[in-house]
């Protein structure tokens, strides 16, 4: 099952903030057998959010979004999603209780912006956020799943680990993805590719190969996906063993 990630925020596009959310999500999802097919960063505008979501839903069944759920005027994701689904924002008492509990002792009064965090699209399932004021929003729409999470990394990670990934694993049982990296040095990429052509052609269909070049060295990454983890490991190790007779002088152990 493939999914896409959309990160929202002008700060990402002007380089003011580095998008570490999608990188972290990619690693954690890959560990659990999910393929991330695309990552998109968009500005804080309704048109950008809507068009990116529409396009993603033509390709995949799951879209994970982060950002734009705070209490300020530039946080428009929640309102945009309500409009996208043709619904309205409704007050959720449990979310409000959570907001009040989180802010107890930190603010003198719960103002209108704090209270506004408790309004969510009517068609979503709010998921409680114990580490922030913005709830996670889970949409199950026309056999597609859209999840909107806060952009604050600690909040996103908590939601992913404790709620989102477990729910996705239950909904979409996946296989295992195994990676193995071999470091090759002092050989041009094109020369190495030519040397490995026959070996690469004989790789099983469930193993893919990537060349990751850097000055003076190339990382060869073998990735195997299988329902059988033992089979995947064994196949990758066998493939790596086949490299040594071809280019053993250039492999760094």
C-alpha positions as CSV (number, residue, x, y, z in Angstrom):
1,X,0.0,0.0,0.0
2,X,1.4,3.4,-1.1
3,X,0.8,6.6,0.7
4,X,1.7,10.3,0.3
5,X,2.8,12.9,2.7
6,X,1.9,16.6,2.5
7,X,3.7,19.1,4.7
8,X,2.1,22.6,5.0
9,X,3.8,25.9,5.8
10,X,5.3,28.9,4.1
11,X,8.3,28.5,6.4
12,X,9.2,25.2,4.7
13,X,9.2,26.8,1.2
14,X,11.4,29.7,2.0
15,X,13.9,27.6,3.9
16,X,13.3,29.2,7.3
17,X,12.4,25.7,8.7
18,X,13.7,22.4,7.4
19,X,11.1,19.8,6.9
20,X,12.2,17.1,9.3
21,X,8.7,15.8,9.7
22,X,8.4,14.0,6.4
23,X,11.9,12.5,6.7
24,X,11.1,11.1,10.1
25,X,7.7,9.8,8.9
26,X,9.3,8.2,5.9
27,X,11.7,6.2,8.1
28,X,9.1,5.0,10.5
29,X,6.6,4.1,7.8
30,X,9.2,2.2,5.8
31,X,10.2,0.2,8.9
32,X,6.6,-1.1,9.0
33,X,6.4,-2.0,5.4
34,X,4.6,1.1,4.0
35,X,5.8,2.7,0.8
36,X,5.9,6.5,0.7
37,X,5.4,7.3,-3.0
38,X,5.6,11.1,-2.8
39,X,6.3,14.0,-0.4
40,X,4.9,17.4,-1.2
41,X,5.4,20.7,0.6
42,X,2.8,23.5,0.0
43,X,2.2,27.0,1.2
44,X,-0.4,28.1,3.7
45,X,-3.1,28.7,1.2
46,X,-6.5,27.0,0.7
47,X,-5.8,26.6,-3.1
48,X,-2.4,24.9,-2.5
49,X,-3.7,22.6,0.2
50,X,-6.8,21.6,-1.8
51,X,-5.1,21.0,-5.1
52,X,-2.3,19.0,-3.6
53,X,-4.8,16.8,-1.7
54,X,-7.0,16.3,-4.8
55,X,-4.0,15.2,-6.8
56,X,-2.7,12.9,-4.1
57,X,-6.1,11.2,-3.8
58,X,-6.0,10.3,-7.5
59,X,-2.8,8.2,-6.8
60,X,-3.0,6.7,-3.3
61,X,-5.4,5.6,-0.7
62,X,-3.8,7.3,2.3
63,X,-2.6,10.9,2.6
64,X,-0.8,12.1,5.8
65,X,-0.7,15.9,6.3
66,X,1.2,17.9,8.9
67,X,1.0,21.6,9.7
68,X,-1.5,24.5,9.8
69,X,-3.5,23.4,12.8
70,X,-2.5,26.1,15.3
71,X,-4.7,28.9,16.7
72,X,-3.3,31.8,14.6
73,X,-4.7,33.3,11.4
74,X,-2.2,31.6,9.1
75,X,-3.3,28.1,10.3
76,X,-6.0,27.4,7.8
77,X,-5.7,23.6,7.3
78,X,-8.7,22.7,9.4
79,X,-11.0,25.2,7.7
80,X,-9.7,24.2,4.3
81,X,-10.4,20.5,5.0
82,X,-13.9,21.3,6.1
83,X,-14.6,23.1,2.8
84,X,-12.9,20.3,0.9
85,X,-15.3,17.8,2.3
86,X,-18.3,20.0,2.1
87,X,-18.9,20.1,5.8
88,X,-18.7,22.6,8.7
89,X,-16.7,23.0,11.8
90,X,-18.4,21.8,15.0
91,X,-17.5,22.1,18.6
92,X,-16.0,19.0,20.2
93,X,-16.4,18.9,24.0
94,X,-13.7,16.3,24.6
95,X,-11.1,18.3,22.6
96,X,-12.0,21.4,24.6
97,X,-11.6,19.5,27.9
98,X,-8.1,18.4,26.6
99,X,-7.1,21.9,25.7
100,X,-8.2,23.2,29.1
101,X,-6.3,20.5,30.9
102,X,-3.2,21.1,28.8
103,X,-3.2,24.8,29.5
104,X,-4.1,24.6,33.2
105,X,-1.5,26.6,35.1
106,X,0.0,28.0,31.9
107,X,-2.6,30.6,30.9
108,X,-4.8,32.8,33.1
109,X,-7.9,32.4,30.9
110,X,-8.9,30.2,28.0
111,X,-9.4,32.8,25.2
112,X,-11.3,32.5,21.9
113,X,-8.3,31.2,20.0
114,X,-7.7,28.4,22.5
115,X,-11.4,27.6,22.4
116,X,-11.2,27.6,18.6
117,X,-8.9,24.6,18.7
118,X,-11.9,22.5,19.8
119,X,-13.8,23.1,16.5
120,X,-13.2,20.3,14.0
121,X,-14.8,19.3,10.7
122,X,-18.0,17.5,11.3
123,X,-17.0,14.4,9.3
124,X,-13.7,13.7,10.9
125,X,-12.8,11.5,13.8
126,X,-10.8,13.7,16.3
127,X,-7.9,11.9,17.8
128,X,-6.8,13.3,21.2
129,X,-3.5,15.1,21.4
130,X,-2.0,14.8,24.9
131,X,1.0,16.9,24.1
132,X,-0.6,19.9,22.2
133,X,-3.8,21.8,21.8
134,X,-4.5,20.9,18.2
135,X,-6.3,17.5,17.8
136,X,-5.3,15.1,15.1
137,X,-8.1,14.7,12.5
138,X,-8.8,11.3,10.8
139,X,-11.0,11.3,7.7
140,X,-12.4,8.1,6.3
141,X,-13.9,9.3,3.0
142,X,-14.8,7.3,0.0
143,X,-12.5,4.4,0.9
144,X,-9.6,6.9,1.3
145,X,-7.9,8.0,4.5
146,X,-6.7,11.5,5.1
147,X,-5.0,12.3,8.4
148,X,-4.2,15.9,9.4
149,X,-1.6,16.2,12.2
150,X,0.0,19.2,13.9
151,X,3.3,20.4,12.4
152,X,5.1,20.5,15.7
153,X,7.5,17.5,15.5
154,X,6.9,16.3,19.0
155,X,3.1,16.3,18.5
156,X,3.3,14.7,15.1
157,X,5.6,11.9,16.3
158,X,3.4,11.1,19.3
159,X,0.4,10.9,17.0
160,X,2.2,8.7,14.5
161,X,3.6,6.3,17.1
162,X,0.6,5.9,19.3
163,X,-2.3,6.3,16.9
164,X,-1.7,6.7,13.2
165,X,0.7,3.9,12.5
166,X,-1.2,1.3,14.6
167,X,-4.4,2.2,12.9
168,X,-2.9,2.0,9.4
169,X,-1.3,-1.4,10.2
170,X,-4.7,-2.7,11.3
171,X,-6.4,-1.4,8.1
172,X,-3.6,-2.3,5.7
173,X,-1.5,-5.3,6.7
174,X,1.9,-4.9,5.1
175,X,5.0,-7.0,4.4
176,X,8.5,-6.4,5.5
177,X,11.0,-4.0,3.9
178,X,14.7,-4.8,4.3
179,X,17.6,-2.5,3.4
180,X,21.2,-3.4,3.0
181,X,23.9,-0.9,2.1
182,X,27.3,-1.8,0.6
183,X,30.0,0.9,0.3
184,X,32.1,0.9,-2.9
185,X,35.0,3.3,-3.4
186,X,37.4,4.5,-6.0
187,X,35.3,3.5,-9.0
188,X,33.2,5.8,-11.3
189,X,29.4,5.2,-11.1
190,X,29.1,4.4,-14.8
191,X,31.9,1.9,-14.7
192,X,30.4,0.2,-11.6
193,X,27.0,0.0,-13.2
194,X,28.5,-1.7,-16.3
195,X,30.4,-4.2,-14.1
196,X,27.2,-5.1,-12.2
197,X,24.8,-5.2,-15.1
198,X,24.6,-9.0,-15.3
199,X,24.5,-9.3,-11.5
200,X,21.7,-6.7,-11.3
201,X,19.7,-8.5,-14.0
202,X,19.7,-11.6,-11.9
203,X,18.3,-10.0,-8.8
204,X,14.9,-11.3,-7.7
205,X,11.9,-9.2,-8.6
206,X,11.3,-8.2,-5.0
207,X,14.7,-6.7,-4.6
208,X,15.5,-3.2,-6.0
209,X,18.9,-1.5,-6.3
210,X,19.8,2.1,-5.9
211,X,23.2,3.8,-6.6
212,X,23.9,6.6,-4.1
213,X,27.1,8.4,-5.3
214,X,29.3,10.8,-3.3
215,X,32.9,12.0,-3.9
216,X,35.2,9.0,-4.0
217,X,32.5,6.5,-3.1
218,X,29.2,4.9,-4.0
219,X,26.6,3.4,-1.6
220,X,24.7,0.5,-3.2
221,X,21.4,0.1,-1.4
222,X,19.5,-3.1,-1.8
223,X,15.9,-3.1,-0.7
224,X,13.7,-6.2,-0.5
225,X,10.0,-6.3,0.2
226,X,8.3,-9.6,1.1
227,X,5.7,-11.0,3.4
228,X,8.3,-13.3,4.7
229,X,11.0,-11.4,6.6
230,X,13.4,-14.4,6.7
231,X,13.1,-14.8,3.0
232,X,13.9,-11.1,2.4
233,X,17.0,-11.1,4.6
234,X,18.3,-14.3,3.0
235,X,17.8,-13.0,-0.5
236,X,19.5,-9.7,0.2
237,X,22.5,-11.5,1.9
238,X,22.8,-13.8,-1.1
239,X,22.7,-10.9,-3.5
240,X,25.4,-9.1,-1.5
241,X,27.6,-12.2,-1.5
242,X,27.4,-12.1,-5.3
243,X,28.9,-8.7,-5.4
244,X,32.3,-9.7,-4.0
245,X,33.6,-11.9,-6.9
246,X,32.8,-8.9,-9.2
247,X,34.2,-5.9,-7.4
248,X,35.8,-7.1,-4.2
249,X,38.8,-4.8,-4.5
250,X,36.5,-1.8,-4.3
251,X,34.2,-2.9,-1.5
252,X,34.8,-1.3,1.9
253,X,34.0,-3.7,4.8
